[in-house]
């Protein structure tokens, strides 16, 4: 029998380890006393692939799947996910009928949302989570308007058009667990629950925690937690508390093949604007990925990559389709693999390293990866187990 070999990469690919997704979901579940877990797969699973991630998360015991927008939630249903799904971001006039008919839980943070949800009801009541703004000033009803939202929801519940299934909010500073903002938000959330109960609203799901809350703030767990970035093995705390210390495994590796290798003399400028000049005769490699694929242009002249086991640096401006790596005096040739980021197990850069180079967060590095980069799914447990 012939030996099984890894598929050949032509230009570039993002390799996603579904075993890492399952591991991370299980790790997050182990942090919970009794709360259920929602795996958030918005923005195409933070760039990892929404449907494969959702399936892996369900296999690992995720009770809920979270989607930001309607088309994501409906795509999950179309892919065969029949479990609880929560969708929280809609705008006036969106067609809600199908989501309601398919049992997708929706969010409402203002009376007009209650009205629109109720108007979309046909054969079954809509399942609705009411959102309180606990201090992030994004979605949800501010405390002064919370009773008005509750009464609007109660009126539609009595009519049989909606079922109030949750009260929820979102943490603004859970990436800083010691911030007093977290304590203030919990207090506001508890106050909102008390107001709801005084009016006769007592739904089964109260939820506040995101990844940071799940990992570091057990007082935010309530009945359900909603980790996003931690599902993908990336720490919400960055280098302050790395993934490995949290027991998480980064799931994505971004790699490419060098399109060209050339020797340039001292003084040669590189890429648009010639913002980097070779200080000595240097070997340069051309990486066939650029900001059109999702690489942050702000990481120009500083992003790390790995070639032939060595850390190297992107020099010159990152272009739409390509960028240049300084190989210094190292040997390489066209076709050699270059790892832009991965788990870091073999010395390769991580998404956090790229985030540092671009002065952003690891969320953005993986999420912005474009559709021009094919995703390839592997299961390291099948390989090693």
Steps between C-alpha positions, in 0.01 A plus 500: 500500500641837405588748775245780559652839430396855585324669207729724300460872561511702177521864610371547852253353745364527850509164674236466773532221756150395606647298786627828644148644478359202689779521756435869561125449538563222750751718686251785521226265620731383779503857635125491560317383810150470357470756222439393143745591224436686176769483232505823302566443129427846357708644215545155345624354824747783557644413161528128575181388323162532669342164420802273568568683827136474609499126429822448695366708788179297514709181505687637801180578685410858411140552609440806281647656188516879472473695176506877472280552195196336348668353193754323721230343718298387199810354333563292812146362484539431126820308579305272731558652843173439683616594848449830684627799301506862619514796259527850645551765232213610276397829342153640425322324217696176494290191417479314828230250406732215401723538806195493727351202317828311536519561874797736498516710816509874429602804702304815575640811667228749407117490471513536121692170487227332701244636252693374197558159650133466592400604148710215359325230699294248302458151644717507813592767756834673458767422757645829624789602725465851641821703504591746774779752439717455809752766406648423159267750327460274200184290461230456760267714708660742746378447858257792476327341200523139623153492661345626175666217306387245759138616483501491119636145508251392766209632295608292198566197718144519632376521141684176425723653234828487690661297777755680718785249519789712626642817650847591386772760466864527392821571691713794386824434690523129575844497334604692813358274773596738783327798344229649725284529189433127517365524854284798404354314202416195712323728750298664222413160356381370836291813549341449156413142594336624820291752305400227254397264779296774666298528179459123465780432249707197607653332192719188519811661348699788648828558325780756511839330461711504184841328474664720762211457738489125445870463574556752778172625648288213636257750652392581143406143404132499606306244289699520175838622374583612146872451425616603156875552449597240762319235295766551234784461749589868524518679830276803556778629726775494235855458626391589854355149534597287198291222354725225634456622858124484452512147361392615153636383163503743204312331217624688193832492314548739207766394255610565143774413253762748397425621149852627436839532668754755388823663610509880513791737562542733795283807456223323307157631596207266554131529405281809459658818626830320554445525875770241571848501354735203517786596735723236340476251215193296592287208389132585468202267469166582343195382696183478284269645765405861568235725642258370236525168685461662838856574607496832688688769308591653835730202557732618221867511595463283805272199463672170586498183291688171509702364208704180525460505876632855538310810609512767233341842459271647235670806351350778292131568472257210486332520159156381392617158381851454631765603747875458535696321770864574581683169500828680575774257406288190550444247226157451344344442164169553326247249625631487855236515769458817702289491816346835577340395827391190683483353852867579562587141590789489252627851548274655237341841564154512653193711428599701808837575342327631188261699717798665669654586164173657380413658838169317510353190668521132413124499423560720196795300368301178454159652427613723215653211304330514161317248287788490251691292754360143495431335835611142543359305793704242687442300813820450698326250727445272202867533407644445847221307672 
